[in-house]
């Protein structure tokens, strides 16, 4: 089993940046493909970014060029750097391991 805890969310003005962190315990994250997802009020949860076990990155169209996913094996963490935030990026952001394990989410609110 792996436990995931997200942090780094908060309130930011439009155009600003945030770096989300996903800390893991119970198992090394290098065993998993990792992803960030988000869910806005009244909407379905959607994919933001993925990083495979071999380091391949994939991004949703809205994230391409603005967001960067990375993993730190030494710290057993995965990060999501978000630049150029807009009001539409307001959502709860979730970390996912292997398509199976979820964190509790961290709220990102962007003021326009």
Buried (B, 14 or more C-beta within 10 A) or exposed (E): EBEBBBBBBEEBEEEBEBEBBBBBEEBEBEEBBBBBBBBBEEEEBEBBBBBEEEEEBBBBEBBEEBBBBBBEEEEBBBBBBBEEBEEEBBBBBBBBBBEEBBBEBBEBBBEE
